[in-house]
Amino acid sequence: MPRTEKMEPNVTDWSTMLIIAGLACVTVITRSLFFISSKPWTLPHWVQRGLQYAPLAALSAVIVPEIVMAQGQLIGTWQDARWMAALAGATWFFFRRGVLGTIVVGMAVYLPLHIGWGW
C-alpha cells in the first residue's frame, strides 16, 4: 500500500514578503522621480547622444554571440550556416538598405545550409 504523506501548503515567510514589498517601493520611487518633479527635466546633450547608440549596442550584445558561438564555445569551423547567413544579410543591407530583404536573404542562405547540408 503506497505511503501517503501530508504535504505542507506553500508558505511564504514574512521576510520574503517584506523584501518583495521593499523592492517594489524602490522601483516605483525611482521610476516616478521624473513625474514627481515640478520642473521640466532634460537629459544632458552627451547622454542624448549616447542613447542613440543604445539600441545598436543592445542588439549587438544579443546577436553577435549567437552568430559566433555554439554551446558556449567559439565556432571552430567555417562551415556554420549562422555566420554565412549573417554575412549574406549584411551584404544585402549594405547595398539595398532594406530590412525585410535582409531577413529574407539571411534566411534563404541559412535554411538550405542548416537543413539541407546539416551545417
C-alpha contacts under 8 A as a table, 3 or more apart, distances in Angstrom:
res1	aa1	res2	aa2	distance
12	T	16	T	6.77
12	T	17	M	7.23
13	D	16	T	5.70
13	D	17	M	6.75
14	W	17	M	5.04
14	W	18	L	6.04
15	S	18	L	5.00
15	S	19	I	6.16
16	T	19	I	5.14
16	T	20	I	6.25
17	M	20	I	5.14
17	M	21	A	6.16
18	L	21	A	5.13
18	L	22	G	6.07
19	I	22	G	5.04
19	I	23	L	6.15
20	I	23	L	5.19
20	I	24	A	6.15
21	A	24	A	5.05
21	A	25	C	6.22
22	G	25	C	5.11
22	G	26	V	6.23
23	L	26	V	5.13
23	L	27	T	6.10
24	A	27	T	5.11
24	A	28	V	6.16
25	C	28	V	5.19
25	C	29	I	6.07
26	V	29	I	5.24
26	V	30	T	6.09
27	T	30	T	5.38
27	T	31	R	6.08
28	V	31	R	5.29
28	V	32	S	5.98
29	I	32	S	5.24
29	I	33	L	6.22
30	T	33	L	5.54
31	R	34	F	7.03
32	S	35	F	5.23
32	S	36	I	6.19
33	L	36	I	5.12
33	L	37	S	6.33
34	F	37	S	5.78
34	F	41	W	7.28
35	F	38	S	7.77
37	S	40	P	7.46
37	S	41	W	7.98
43	L	47	V	6.24
43	L	48	Q	6.30
44	P	47	V	5.40
44	P	48	Q	6.43
45	H	48	Q	5.09
45	H	49	R	6.13
46	W	49	R	5.08
46	W	50	G	6.14
47	V	50	G	4.99
47	V	51	L	6.12
48	Q	51	L	5.19
48	Q	52	Q	6.70
49	R	52	Q	5.47
49	R	53	Y	7.59
50	G	53	Y	5.68
50	G	54	A	6.91
51	L	54	A	5.02
51	L	55	P	7.86
52	Q	55	P	7.16
53	Y	56	L	5.41
53	Y	57	A	6.16
54	A	57	A	5.06
54	A	58	A	6.04
55	P	58	A	5.13
55	P	59	L	6.03
56	L	59	L	5.13
56	L	60	S	6.05
57	A	60	S	5.10
57	A	61	A	6.11
58	A	61	A	5.07
58	A	62	V	6.42
59	L	62	V	5.27
59	L	63	I	5.94
60	S	63	I	5.21
60	S	64	V	5.44
61	A	64	V	6.10
61	A	65	P	6.99
62	V	65	P	6.40
62	V	66	E	6.88
63	I	66	E	5.17
63	I	67	I	6.39
64	V	67	I	5.18
64	V	68	V	6.26
65	P	68	V	5.33
65	P	69	M	5.50
66	E	69	M	5.74
66	E	70	A	7.36
67	I	82	R	5.54
67	I	83	W	5.53
67	I	86	A	7.55
68	V	74	L	5.89
68	V	75	I	5.82
68	V	82	R	7.91
68	V	83	W	6.82
69	M	72	G	6.00
69	M	73	Q	5.31
69	M	74	L	4.36
69	M	75	I	5.28
70	A	73	Q	5.45
70	A	74	L	6.32
70	A	75	I	6.09
75	I	78	W	7.77
75	I	80	D	7.85
77	T	80	D	6.84
79	Q	119	W	6.08
80	D	83	W	6.26
80	D	84	M	6.79
80	D	114	H	7.90
80	D	119	W	5.21
81	A	84	M	5.25
81	A	85	A	6.00
81	A	109	V	7.51
81	A	110	Y	5.26
81	A	111	L	7.94
81	A	113	L	5.52
81	A	114	H	5.70
81	A	119	W	5.63
82	R	85	A	5.24
82	R	86	A	6.17
82	R	110	Y	6.32
83	W	86	A	4.89
83	W	87	L	6.04
84	M	87	L	5.04
84	M	88	A	6.19
84	M	109	V	7.23
84	M	110	Y	7.26
85	A	88	A	5.07
85	A	89	G	6.04
85	A	105	V	7.58
85	A	106	G	4.48
85	A	107	M	6.65
85	A	108	A	7.84
85	A	109	V	5.20
85	A	110	Y	5.04
86	A	89	G	5.08
86	A	90	A	5.98
86	A	106	G	6.03
87	L	90	A	5.10
87	L	91	T	6.09
87	L	106	G	7.86
88	A	91	T	5.11
88	A	92	W	6.26
88	A	102	T	7.95
88	A	105	V	6.56
88	A	106	G	5.77
88	A	109	V	7.18
89	G	92	W	5.11
89	G	93	F	6.20
89	G	101	G	7.86
89	G	102	T	4.58
89	G	103	I	6.52
89	G	104	V	7.97
89	G	105	V	5.61
89	G	106	G	4.57
90	A	93	F	5.05
90	A	94	F	6.03
90	A	102	T	6.88
91	T	94	F	5.06
91	T	95	F	6.42
92	W	95	F	5.43
92	W	96	R	5.78
92	W	97	R	7.24
92	W	98	G	7.70
92	W	101	G	7.04
92	W	102	T	5.66
92	W	105	V	7.20
93	F	96	R	5.23
93	F	97	R	4.46
93	F	98	G	5.78
93	F	99	V	6.85
93	F	101	G	7.52
93	F	102	T	5.61
94	F	97	R	5.92
98	G	101	G	5.37
98	G	102	T	6.20
99	V	102	T	4.98
99	V	103	I	6.38
100	L	103	I	5.23
100	L	104	V	6.22
101	G	104	V	5.01
101	G	105	V	5.92
102	T	105	V	5.31
102	T	106	G	6.00
103	I	106	G	5.16
103	I	107	M	6.11
104	V	107	M	5.26
104	V	108	A	5.94
105	V	108	A	4.92
105	V	109	V	6.27
106	G	109	V	5.32
106	G	110	Y	6.04
107	M	110	Y	4.80
107	M	111	L	5.77
108	A	111	L	5.91
108	A	112	P	6.98
109	V	112	P	6.16
109	V	113	L	6.50
110	Y	113	L	5.37
110	Y	114	H	5.87
111	L	114	H	5.18
111	L	115	I	5.59
111	L	116	G	7.24
112	P	115	I	5.42
112	P	116	G	4.71
112	P	117	W	6.74
113	L	116	G	5.47
113	L	117	W	5.07
113	L	118	G	6.36
113	L	119	W	5.73
114	H	117	W	5.88
114	H	118	G	4.76
114	H	119	W	4.72
115	I	118	G	5.34
115	I	119	W	7.50
